[in-house]
Amino acid sequence: MNREITRIIPGVLTSDGAGVRLRRSLGGQDRQRLDPFLMLDEFSSNDPNDYVAGFPPHPHRGFETVTYMLEGHMLHEDHLGNQGHLKTGGVQWMTAGRGIIHSEMPQQESGVMRGFQLWINLPAKEKMKPAGYQDIQDDTIPRGTFPGGGLIKVIAGEYHNLRGEVICGPIHGLSTEPLFFDIHLHAQESFSHSIPITHNAFIYIYEGDLKIGSALQAAPKQSAIILSEGDQLNITASEQGAKAIVLAAKPLHEPIVQHGPFVMNTREEIEQAIDDYQHNRLTAI
């Protein structure tokens, strides 16, 4: 059964960190989410005033953050001593768990800074697990090519190509079983792939135009395109071609209580997180 468009959440301009300009779809207006996805931000500017202040040290608890850099250079540092240079095409996959304090600061004062940050919820049983960090450089992310000349980057999950080969992304073994593809299609090129029927899924088009599903319904850019249940994704690019990220994961079906950078299951847990942070216990083992 094909996955069709069921809901469109437009990206809305806002700012975060120390004034970084970005476009927020999931997690923006009215906190619209797609279990287990909590938030999606797109940042894209060639004006250093929009990004140079970066994201100074700040805390998280209870979820994972994924930063995918399309273009630019940021430095990640955290309380664990991790330091990673997030450069063009690279990914930072960070598990906040019981607590992490980190910063993401631009390492450029001019040029384009462009990419995404995604928040993925953790199940209740894993919210207090130890924090962790993976630094994934562009040249370690596997790719596949399409007959029409397009390509796919497999960041998480598995891609099954037309030759029956399986290309596995560097992220695996997580409870939500995430799938994260970056797909580049040439003019009028199509892409079809299975998505587990157990997963929620959405698409975010960041260049060009796409038509989605059996009805070839047109989808807008810079919006979270929420897809229906089903086991098959079919998309076709317009005459201009298209670039989009495709995301899917198993829903948790658990209550969500969020206060800024803390995402837990109850108000009491949020109050504990705030108290832990204020008394320097957030990252204690």
Stockholm file with secondary structure:
# STOCKHOLM 1.0

chainA/1-285         MNREITRIIPGVLTSDGAGVRLRRSLGGQDRQRLDPFLMLDEFSSNDPNDYVAGFPPHPHRGFETVTYMLEGHMLHEDHLGNQGHLKTGGVQWMTAGRGIIHSEMPQQESGVMRGFQLWINLPAKEKMKPAGYQDIQDDTIPRGTFPGGGLIKVIAGEYHNLRGEVICGPIHGLSTEPLFFDIHLHAQESFSHSIPITHNAFIYIYEGDLKIGSALQAAPKQSAIILSEGDQLNITASEQGAKAIVLAAKPLHEPIVQHGPFVMNTREEIEQAIDDYQHNRLTAI
#=GR chainA/1-285 SS CBCCEEEEEECEEEEETTTEEEEECTTSGGGCCBTTEEEEEEEEESCGGGTTTCEEEEEEBSEEEEEEEEECEEEEEETTCCEEEEETTCEEEEECTTCEEEEEEESCSSSCEEEEEEEEECCGGGTTSCCEEEEECGGGSCEEECTTSCEEEEEESEEECTTSCEEECSBCCCTTCCEEEEEEECTTCEEEEECCTTSEEEEEEEEEEEEETTTTEEECSSEEEEECSCSEEEEEEEEEEEEEEEEEECCCCCCCEEETTEEESSHHHHHHHHHHHHTTCTTCC
#=GC SS_cons         CBCCEEEEEECEEEEETTTEEEEECTTSGGGCCBTTEEEEEEEEESCGGGTTTCEEEEEEBSEEEEEEEEECEEEEEETTCCEEEEETTCEEEEECTTCEEEEEEESCSSSCEEEEEEEEECCGGGTTSCCEEEEECGGGSCEEECTTSCEEEEEESEEECTTSCEEECSBCCCTTCCEEEEEEECTTCEEEEECCTTSEEEEEEEEEEEEETTTTEEECSSEEEEECSCSEEEEEEEEEEEEEEEEEECCCCCCCEEETTEEESSHHHHHHHHHHHHTTCTTCC
//
